Amino acid sequence: MEGMDFDYKDNKYRSAKVVNGLNMAGPRAHFRGMGFNDDELRRPFIGVINTFNEMHPGHIHLKRIGELVKDGVRTAGGIPFEVNTISICDGFTQGHVGMCSVLPSREVITDSIEVYVNAHQLDGIVLIGGCDKIVPAMLMAMLRINIPAILVTGGPMLPAEYKGKTYATYELKEMAGKLMKGDISRKEYDHMEGLMSPGPGSCAMMGTANSMSVAAEAMGLTLPGSACAHAVSGKKNRIAKESGIEIVRLVEENIRPRDIVNQEMLEFAAKICLSAGGSTNITLHLPAIAHEAKLNMTLNEIEKISSNTPYLAKIKPSGHHTMLDLYKAGGVYGVIREFADTENLDRMTVNGKTLRENLRDIVELDHEVIHPVADAYAKEGSIAVLRGNLSPGGCVVKQAAVVKNMRVHTGPARCFESEEEATAAIYDQKIEHGDVIVIRNEGPKGGPGMREMLTATAALVGMGYSETVALITDGRFSGATRGPCIGHISPETAQRGPIAALKDGDMITVNIDKRLIQVALSDEEIKERLEKLPPFTPKVKDGYLYRYANSVSSADEGAILK
């Protein structure tokens, strides 16, 4: 019938389902009630998925970033709709029960994005996040939903400066040990506390947040420069606006994340991350991302890649350079450039150019910060995967942050059932040089939530144990952790893995060079001890963490929900 055409939008857009047809009068009325006109209903609908948070230094500036993204979307002819999801700051959860919720929040963020984007049938999305679980969660969501998408990372915090040296926030935790030993005064400690977080952004080191931002950029899912452009920089502002412009093009050309991220690209991202000193937590996040992309990334794959990846950039906590130094030296593409002759860089990224084409914008490199392959810090990447009768499923260590004399270590076990117990013993100096600290019941199921052991590992450094004492755990570590700290022991204590059988005095050998972690017990002795243990009793009886503990996979599988 004449005048009965209610098709406002080309059916190539997902959002046509929301506005086209007589039966969509209700949604159209709501749009008009919110101030949208007919012309705007015809344009692509772009979700701007933000994680702005007033209790999060890495995300407190993201409201401004969201506004710039929306400006870009409008400039390119799209209609932006901003929505927030949660973001937890690991820094506020260190050393207490709150850390149990941090890794599980990754799945909540991914699921919440999927639910919102599919419910509203958005045509494309720009995701804005900056810190440890948020960046991997957003990458997981992008690849799960698989509609046109771009990630805008929040950017690093500027480094703190004190007495001519640069610092990152994790070093304050190490200073606590120095304070307790009397190496520094309370007045100096308080002064440093006021300096260590100089503004917004992710912590100024190659921790998990920046490691995953590096991986995202190398994966081709951010605009060039995103990972290292600092939170307060003009470049970050430009990247935000340009991302809003680019997403409209991606929608029109129907270019999706899985068109960009294939098995080769995922492995390349792991390589670049490992060459730049990436955190052990990437061994949880890259397998989870691969799972969403229907690809493969196991501990074996990561070990294989790391064994064949030169270590080129020694960023805090593994060295003295900061993320600002890396930015000035060329950033992620500065690292990529060192592989231009050996890797396939003719792979597409979200800006419509290949990795190789994006290299043309890189200025001359600073080889003091990014070493050439011929002069690498080490022949292997930042992470090593160890196996043995103590961890048949595998465990991980940031070998780039281990001093040479601790790459091979044998010592007696000192067993603790939580991080709090171990930390108290360290501060009370009840640990002997040469010991191997064992922290158990901190795995994905047992924690639950696989807490970071940063309070304990920072105490080791501050109390002067970091070059004589090893630490092993079924928990995980902050990207700030340094020293001979081996995490993600699989199977975990709750699964009655061999770590559950350990007793004080058992001799444990860690040999990073041979990729070995071993306890001087026979298989029969381990089996007998495990059979005498009572059944595992969950710490949490209800709520999300109860459901998480019952559904989460082992750390060697990425701690994904099944």
C-alpha positions as CSV (number, residue, x, y, z in Angstrom):
1,M,0.0,0.0,0.0
2,E,1.1,3.5,-0.8
3,G,2.8,5.2,2.2
4,M,3.3,1.9,3.9
5,D,7.1,1.6,3.4
6,F,8.7,1.4,6.8
7,D,12.2,0.4,5.6
8,Y,14.5,3.1,6.9
9,K,17.7,1.2,6.6
10,D,19.6,-1.0,4.1
11,N,19.1,-4.6,5.2
12,K,22.9,-5.1,5.0
13,Y,23.0,-3.5,8.4
14,R,22.2,-5.7,11.5
15,S,20.4,-2.8,13.0
16,A,17.8,-2.9,10.3
17,K,16.1,-5.5,12.4
18,V,15.6,-2.8,15.1
19,V,14.2,0.0,12.9
20,N,12.7,-1.5,9.7
21,G,9.1,-2.6,9.3
22,L,5.7,-1.7,10.7
23,N,6.3,-3.9,13.7
24,M,9.3,-1.9,14.8
25,A,7.2,1.2,15.5
26,G,7.9,0.9,19.2
27,P,11.7,1.0,18.9
28,R,11.5,3.9,16.4
29,A,9.3,5.8,18.8
30,H,11.9,5.2,21.5
31,F,14.6,6.5,19.2
32,R,12.6,9.6,18.4
33,G,11.9,10.1,22.1
34,M,15.7,10.1,22.7
35,G,16.1,12.8,20.0
36,F,17.0,10.9,16.9
37,N,15.6,11.8,13.5
38,D,14.8,9.7,10.4
39,D,18.2,10.5,8.8
40,E,20.0,9.2,11.8
41,L,18.0,6.0,11.8
42,R,19.3,5.3,8.3
43,R,22.9,5.3,9.4
44,P,25.0,2.5,10.9
45,F,24.6,2.0,14.6
46,I,28.0,1.8,16.4
47,G,28.3,0.6,19.9
48,V,31.0,2.4,22.0
49,I,31.7,-0.1,24.8
50,N,33.4,1.8,27.5
51,T,34.9,0.8,30.9
52,F,35.2,4.2,32.4
53,N,35.5,3.8,36.2
54,E,35.9,6.4,39.0
55,M,37.7,3.8,41.2
56,H,40.3,2.8,38.6
57,P,43.4,4.9,37.7
58,G,43.8,3.0,34.4
59,H,40.2,3.8,33.4
60,I,39.4,7.1,35.0
61,H,40.2,9.1,31.8
62,L,38.1,6.9,29.5
63,K,35.1,9.1,29.5
64,R,37.1,11.6,27.5
65,I,38.3,8.8,25.2
66,G,34.7,7.7,24.7
67,E,33.7,11.2,23.6
68,L,36.5,11.4,21.1
69,V,35.5,8.0,19.7
70,K,31.9,9.2,19.3
71,D,33.1,12.3,17.5
72,G,34.9,10.1,15.0
73,V,31.9,7.9,14.5
74,R,29.7,11.0,13.7
75,T,32.4,12.4,11.4
76,A,32.3,9.3,9.4
77,G,28.5,9.2,9.2
78,G,27.6,6.7,11.9
79,I,25.5,7.0,15.0
80,P,27.4,6.1,18.2
81,F,25.7,4.7,21.3
82,E,27.9,4.5,24.4
83,V,27.4,1.9,27.1
84,N,29.6,0.9,30.1
85,T,30.6,-2.4,31.5
86,I,32.7,-3.2,34.6
87,S,36.4,-2.9,35.0
88,I,38.3,-3.9,38.1
89,C,41.7,-2.4,39.1
90,D,44.0,-5.2,40.2
91,G,45.9,-2.7,42.3
92,F,43.0,-2.2,44.7
93,T,42.6,-6.0,45.2
94,Q,46.2,-7.0,45.9
95,G,46.7,-9.0,49.1
96,H,43.1,-9.6,50.1
97,V,40.0,-11.6,49.2
98,G,39.0,-9.1,46.6
99,M,41.6,-10.5,44.2
100,C,39.5,-13.7,44.0
101,S,37.1,-11.7,41.7
102,V,39.6,-10.3,39.3
103,L,40.3,-13.1,36.8
104,P,36.7,-14.2,36.9
105,S,35.7,-10.7,35.9
106,R,37.2,-11.4,32.5
107,E,34.3,-13.7,31.6
108,V,31.7,-11.3,33.0
109,I,33.0,-8.5,30.8
110,T,33.1,-10.7,27.7
111,D,29.6,-12.1,28.4
112,S,28.2,-8.6,29.1
113,I,29.5,-7.2,25.8
114,E,28.1,-10.2,23.9
115,V,24.7,-9.9,25.5
116,Y,24.4,-6.1,24.9
117,V,25.7,-6.0,21.4
118,N,23.6,-8.9,20.2
119,A,20.5,-7.8,22.0
120,H,20.6,-4.4,20.3
121,Q,21.9,-5.8,17.0
122,L,24.6,-3.1,16.6
123,D,26.4,-2.9,13.3
124,G,29.9,-2.4,14.7
125,I,31.6,-1.7,18.0
126,V,34.5,0.3,19.4
127,L,35.7,-1.2,22.7
128,I,37.6,1.0,25.1
129,G,39.7,-0.5,28.0
130,G,43.1,-0.4,29.4
131,C,43.9,-2.8,32.1
132,D,44.7,-6.4,33.0
133,K,41.5,-8.4,32.5
134,I,39.6,-5.8,30.5
135,V,41.8,-5.8,27.4
136,P,41.8,-9.6,27.0
137,A,38.0,-9.7,27.8
138,M,37.4,-7.2,25.0
139,L,39.5,-9.2,22.6
140,M,37.6,-12.3,23.5
141,A,34.3,-10.5,22.9
142,M,35.4,-9.1,19.6
143,L,36.3,-12.5,18.3
144,R,33.3,-14.2,19.8
145,I,30.7,-11.8,18.4
146,N,32.7,-11.3,15.2
147,I,31.1,-8.1,13.9
148,P,33.2,-5.2,12.7
149,A,35.2,-4.0,15.7
150,I,38.2,-1.9,16.9
151,L,39.8,-1.8,20.3
152,V,41.1,1.4,21.8
153,T,43.5,0.8,24.7
154,G,43.6,3.4,27.4
155,G,47.3,3.8,27.4
156,P,50.1,3.6,30.0
157,M,50.5,5.9,33.0
158,L,53.5,8.2,32.9
159,P,56.4,6.9,35.1
160,A,57.0,8.3,38.5
161,E,60.3,10.2,39.1
162,Y,62.2,10.4,42.3
163,K,65.9,11.4,42.9
164,G,66.7,11.1,39.2
165,K,65.2,7.7,38.7
166,T,62.0,6.5,37.2
167,Y,59.6,4.2,39.0
168,A,56.4,2.2,38.4
169,T,53.8,1.6,41.0
170,Y,54.8,-2.0,41.8
171,E,58.1,-0.7,43.2
172,L,56.2,0.9,46.1
173,K,55.2,-2.6,47.3
174,E,58.9,-3.6,47.2
175,M,59.7,-0.5,49.3
176,A,57.5,-1.9,52.1
177,G,60.1,-4.5,52.8
178,K,62.9,-1.9,52.8
179,L,60.8,0.1,55.3
180,M,60.4,-2.8,57.6
181,K,64.1,-3.6,57.4
182,G,64.9,0.1,58.2
183,D,66.6,0.7,54.8
184,I,64.4,3.8,54.3
185,S,62.5,6.1,56.7
186,R,58.8,6.4,57.1
187,K,59.0,10.0,55.9
188,E,60.7,8.9,52.6
189,Y,58.3,6.0,52.2
190,D,55.3,8.4,52.6
191,H,56.8,10.8,50.1
192,M,57.3,8.1,47.5
193,E,53.7,6.9,48.1
194,G,52.6,10.3,47.0
195,L,54.6,10.2,43.8
196,M,54.1,6.6,42.5
197,S,50.8,7.2,40.6
198,P,51.3,10.4,38.7
199,G,48.2,10.3,36.6
200,P,45.7,8.2,34.7
201,G,46.7,5.1,32.7
202,S,47.8,1.5,33.1
203,C,50.9,0.9,35.3
204,A,54.1,2.1,33.6
205,M,55.6,-1.3,33.1
206,M,55.3,-4.4,30.9
207,G,52.7,-5.8,33.2
208,T,49.6,-7.7,32.0
209,A,47.7,-4.6,30.9
210,N,50.5,-3.4,28.6
211,S,51.4,-6.9,27.5
212,M,47.9,-7.5,26.3
213,S,47.8,-4.1,24.7
214,V,51.0,-5.0,22.8
215,A,49.4,-8.3,21.7
216,A,46.2,-6.5,20.6
217,E,48.2,-4.1,18.4
218,A,50.4,-6.8,16.9
219,M,47.2,-8.8,16.3
220,G,46.0,-6.0,14.1
221,L,42.9,-5.1,16.2
222,T,43.9,-1.6,17.3
223,L,45.2,1.3,15.3
224,P,49.0,1.6,15.1
225,G,50.5,3.2,18.1
226,S,47.6,2.4,20.5
227,A,49.5,0.3,23.0
228,C,52.2,2.7,23.8
229,A,50.5,6.1,23.3
230,H,50.2,7.3,26.9
231,A,46.9,8.0,28.6
232,V,47.5,11.8,28.7
233,S,49.0,12.1,25.2
234,G,47.6,14.0,22.2
235,K,48.3,10.9,20.2
236,K,45.9,8.8,22.3
237,N,43.2,11.4,21.6
238,R,43.8,11.2,17.9
239,I,43.8,7.4,17.9
240,A,40.4,7.5,19.7
241,K,38.9,9.8,17.2
242,E,40.4,7.9,14.2
243,S,39.1,4.6,15.6
244,G,35.6,6.1,15.5
245,I,36.1,7.0,11.9
246,E,37.6,3.6,10.9
247,I,34.8,1.6,12.5
248,V,32.3,3.0,10.1
249,R,34.5,2.0,7.2
250,L,34.9,-1.5,8.6
251,V,31.1,-1.8,8.8
252,E,30.6,-0.6,5.2
253,E,33.2,-3.1,4.0
254,N,32.0,-5.8,6.5
255,I,35.5,-6.5,7.7
256,R,35.3,-8.6,10.9
257,P,37.9,-9.5,13.6
258,R,38.2,-13.1,12.4
259,D,39.0,-11.8,8.9
260,I,42.1,-10.2,10.5
261,V,43.0,-12.7,13.3
262,N,43.9,-16.1,11.9
263,Q,46.3,-18.7,13.4
264,E,49.3,-17.0,11.9
265,M,48.4,-13.6,13.2
266,L,47.7,-14.9,16.7
267,E,51.1,-16.6,16.8
268,F,52.7,-13.4,15.5
269,A,51.1,-11.4,18.3
270,A,52.4,-13.9,20.9
271,K,55.9,-13.5,19.4
272,I,55.9,-9.7,19.5
273,C,54.6,-9.8,23.1
274,L,57.2,-12.3,24.2
275,S,60.0,-10.3,22.5
276,A,58.9,-7.2,24.4
277,G,58.9,-9.0,27.8
278,G,55.3,-10.0,28.1
279,S,53.7,-11.0,31.4
280,T,53.0,-14.6,32.4
281,N,49.3,-13.8,32.4
282,I,49.4,-13.9,28.6
283,T,49.5,-17.7,29.0
284,L,46.0,-17.4,30.4
285,H,44.7,-14.8,28.0
286,L,46.0,-15.9,24.6
287,P,44.5,-19.4,24.9
288,A,41.2,-17.9,25.9
289,I,41.3,-15.5,23.0
290,A,42.2,-18.4,20.7
291,H,39.2,-20.3,22.0
292,E,36.8,-17.5,21.0
293,A,38.4,-17.3,17.6
294,K,38.2,-21.0,17.0
295,L,42.0,-21.2,16.9
296,N,44.6,-23.0,18.9
297,M,47.0,-21.5,21.5
298,T,48.2,-23.9,24.1
299,L,51.1,-23.8,26.6
300,N,53.0,-26.0,24.2
301,E,52.5,-23.4,21.4
302,I,53.6,-20.5,23.7
303,E,56.7,-22.4,24.8
304,K,57.5,-23.2,21.1
305,I,57.1,-19.6,20.1
306,S,59.1,-18.2,23.1
307,S,61.9,-20.7,22.5
308,N,62.3,-19.2,19.0
309,T,61.8,-15.5,19.8
310,P,64.7,-13.2,20.7
311,Y,64.1,-10.9,23.7
312,L,64.5,-7.4,22.4
313,A,63.0,-4.9,24.8
314,K,63.8,-5.0,28.6
315,I,60.9,-3.0,30.1
316,K,60.2,-2.8,33.8
317,P,59.9,-5.0,35.8
318,S,62.5,-7.0,33.8
319,G,64.7,-4.0,33.1
320,H,65.0,-0.3,33.9
321,H,63.2,1.1,30.8
322,T,59.6,2.3,31.1
323,M,56.7,2.2,28.7
324,L,57.4,5.8,27.9
325,D,60.9,4.8,26.7
326,L,59.3,2.1,24.5
327,Y,56.9,4.7,23.1
328,K,59.8,7.0,22.2
329,A,61.7,4.1,20.6
330,G,59.0,3.3,18.2
331,G,56.4,1.4,20.3
332,V,55.0,-1.9,19.1
333,Y,55.8,-1.3,15.5
334,G,59.4,-0.5,16.6
335,V,59.6,-4.1,17.8
336,I,57.8,-5.5,14.7
337,R,60.3,-3.7,12.5
338,E,63.1,-5.9,13.9
339,F,61.2,-8.9,12.4
340,A,60.6,-7.3,9.0
341,D,63.0,-9.7,7.2
342,T,61.9,-12.9,8.9
343,E,58.1,-12.6,9.5
344,N,55.2,-12.3,7.1
345,L,54.1,-8.7,7.6
346,D,51.7,-8.7,4.7
347,R,48.8,-9.2,7.0
348,M,45.8,-6.9,7.2
349,T,45.0,-4.7,10.2
350,V,41.9,-2.7,11.2
351,N,43.1,0.4,9.5
352,G,43.0,-1.3,6.1
353,K,46.7,-1.4,5.8
354,T,49.1,-4.4,6.3
355,L,51.6,-4.6,9.1
356,R,54.3,-3.8,6.6
357,E,52.5,-0.7,5.3
358,N,52.1,0.6,8.8
359,L,55.8,0.3,9.4
360,R,56.3,3.2,6.9
361,D,55.2,5.7,9.6
362,I,57.8,4.5,12.1
363,V,60.7,6.9,12.7
364,E,64.3,5.9,13.3
365,L,64.5,3.5,16.2
366,D,66.3,3.8,19.5
367,H,68.3,0.6,19.7
368,E,69.2,1.2,23.3
369,V,65.6,0.4,24.2
370,I,64.7,-2.0,21.3
371,H,67.6,-4.1,20.6
372,P,68.1,-5.5,17.0
373,V,67.7,-9.3,16.7
374,A,71.5,-9.6,16.2
375,D,72.1,-8.0,19.6
376,A,69.1,-9.4,21.5
377,Y,69.1,-9.5,25.3
378,A,68.5,-13.2,25.1
379,K,67.8,-15.8,22.4
380,E,64.5,-16.7,24.0
381,G,61.3,-14.7,24.8
382,S,60.2,-13.6,28.2
383,I,58.3,-16.7,29.3
384,A,59.3,-20.3,29.8
385,V,57.0,-23.2,30.4
386,L,58.2,-25.8,32.9
387,R,57.0,-29.4,33.4
388,G,57.9,-32.3,35.7
389,N,56.4,-34.5,38.4
390,L,55.4,-31.4,40.3
391,S,53.4,-29.9,37.4
392,P,52.5,-32.5,34.7
393,G,50.2,-30.0,33.1
394,G,52.8,-27.3,33.0
395,C,53.6,-24.0,34.8
396,V,55.1,-20.7,33.8
397,V,57.9,-18.4,34.8
398,K,58.9,-14.9,33.5
399,Q,62.4,-16.0,32.8
400,A,63.3,-12.5,31.6
401,A,63.0,-11.3,35.2
402,V,65.1,-14.1,36.8
403,V,68.7,-13.5,37.7
404,K,71.2,-15.9,36.2
405,N,72.1,-17.6,39.5
406,M,68.5,-18.6,40.1
407,R,67.7,-20.1,36.8
408,V,68.7,-23.4,38.4
409,H,67.8,-23.9,42.1
410,T,67.2,-26.8,44.5
411,G,65.9,-26.2,48.0
412,P,63.6,-27.4,50.7
413,A,59.8,-26.7,50.4
414,R,58.2,-24.3,52.8
415,C,54.5,-24.9,52.4
416,F,51.7,-22.3,52.9
417,E,48.0,-22.6,52.3
418,S,47.4,-19.0,51.3
419,E,49.3,-15.9,50.1
420,E,48.6,-14.2,53.5
421,E,50.4,-17.0,55.4
422,A,53.4,-16.8,53.1
423,T,53.6,-13.1,53.2
424,A,53.6,-13.0,57.0
425,A,56.4,-15.5,57.1
426,I,58.5,-13.5,54.7
427,Y,58.0,-10.2,56.7
428,D,58.7,-12.1,59.9
429,Q,62.0,-13.4,58.4
430,K,60.9,-17.0,59.0
431,I,62.2,-17.9,55.5
432,E,65.7,-19.2,55.1
433,H,67.9,-18.3,52.1
434,G,67.7,-21.3,49.7
435,D,64.1,-22.2,50.5
436,V,61.4,-22.9,47.9
437,I,58.2,-21.2,49.1
438,V,55.0,-23.2,48.1
439,I,51.7,-21.3,48.1
440,R,48.8,-23.5,47.3
441,N,45.0,-23.5,47.3
442,E,45.2,-20.4,45.0
443,G,44.3,-21.9,41.7
444,P,41.2,-21.1,39.5
445,K,39.0,-23.6,41.4
446,G,40.7,-23.5,44.8
447,G,41.1,-19.8,45.3
448,P,38.7,-19.5,43.7
449,G,39.7,-17.1,41.0
450,M,43.5,-17.7,40.9
451,R,44.7,-14.7,42.8
452,E,47.9,-12.8,42.0
453,M,50.7,-13.3,44.5
454,L,52.2,-9.9,44.2
455,T,52.1,-9.0,47.9
456,A,54.3,-12.1,48.6
457,T,56.6,-11.7,45.6
458,A,57.1,-8.0,46.3
459,A,57.9,-8.9,50.0
460,L,60.6,-11.3,48.8
461,V,62.2,-8.5,46.9
462,G,61.9,-5.9,49.6
463,M,63.2,-8.3,52.3
464,G,66.2,-9.3,50.2
465,Y,65.2,-12.9,49.3
466,S,64.6,-12.5,45.6
467,E,68.0,-13.8,44.5
468,T,68.2,-16.7,47.0
469,V,64.6,-18.0,47.4
470,A,62.2,-19.4,44.8
471,L,58.4,-19.4,45.0
472,I,56.0,-21.8,43.3
473,T,52.2,-21.6,43.4
474,D,49.0,-22.8,41.7
475,G,48.0,-19.1,41.8
476,R,49.3,-16.5,39.3
477,F,51.4,-13.4,39.4
478,S,51.1,-9.7,38.6
479,G,53.0,-8.6,35.6
480,A,55.0,-6.6,38.2
481,T,56.5,-9.8,39.7
482,R,60.2,-10.4,39.2
483,G,62.5,-13.1,40.5
484,P,62.3,-17.0,40.4
485,C,58.5,-17.1,40.8
486,I,56.8,-20.1,39.1
487,G,53.0,-19.9,38.8
488,H,50.0,-21.6,37.2
489,I,51.1,-25.0,38.6
490,S,48.8,-27.5,36.9
491,P,46.9,-29.6,38.1
492,E,46.1,-27.2,41.0
493,T,45.7,-28.2,44.6
494,A,41.9,-28.3,44.3
495,Q,42.3,-30.9,41.6
496,R,44.6,-32.8,43.9
497,G,47.6,-32.2,41.7
498,P,51.1,-33.1,43.0
499,I,51.5,-29.7,44.6
500,A,48.9,-30.8,47.2
501,A,51.2,-33.7,48.3
502,L,54.1,-31.5,49.2
503,K,55.4,-31.3,52.8
504,D,57.9,-29.0,54.4
505,G,61.4,-30.1,53.7
506,D,60.7,-31.9,50.4
507,M,63.5,-31.0,48.0
508,I,62.3,-29.2,44.9
509,T,64.3,-28.4,41.8
510,V,63.5,-25.6,39.4
511,N,65.6,-25.7,36.2
512,I,64.5,-23.1,33.8
513,D,67.2,-24.0,31.2
514,K,65.9,-27.6,31.1
515,R,62.2,-26.5,31.5
516,L,62.0,-28.7,34.5
517,I,60.2,-28.5,37.9
518,Q,60.7,-31.6,40.0
519,V,60.2,-32.8,43.6
520,A,62.5,-35.5,45.0
521,L,59.6,-38.0,45.5
522,S,58.7,-41.1,43.5
523,D,55.4,-41.3,41.7
524,E,54.3,-43.9,44.3
525,E,55.1,-41.5,47.2
526,I,53.1,-38.7,45.6
527,K,50.2,-41.0,44.9
528,E,50.1,-42.3,48.5
529,R,50.2,-38.8,50.0
530,L,47.4,-37.7,47.7
531,E,45.2,-40.7,48.6
532,K,45.4,-39.7,52.3
533,L,44.2,-36.2,51.7
534,P,40.5,-35.3,52.5
535,P,38.3,-34.4,49.5
536,F,38.7,-30.8,48.4
537,T,36.1,-28.5,50.0
538,P,35.2,-25.3,48.1
539,K,35.9,-22.0,50.1
540,V,32.8,-20.3,48.5
541,K,29.4,-21.8,48.8
542,D,27.2,-19.5,46.6
543,G,27.3,-16.6,44.2
544,Y,29.2,-16.1,41.0
545,L,32.5,-17.4,42.4
546,Y,30.8,-20.6,43.4
547,R,29.5,-21.0,39.8
548,Y,32.9,-20.0,38.5
549,A,34.8,-22.5,40.6
550,N,32.5,-25.3,39.4
551,S,32.9,-24.4,35.7
552,V,36.4,-23.0,35.2
553,S,39.1,-25.0,33.4
554,S,42.7,-25.5,34.5
555,A,45.2,-22.7,34.2
556,D,47.0,-24.6,31.5
557,E,43.8,-24.3,29.4
558,G,43.5,-20.6,29.9
559,A,41.1,-20.8,32.9
560,I,38.1,-20.5,30.6
561,L,34.5,-21.4,31.5
562,K,33.2,-24.6,30.2
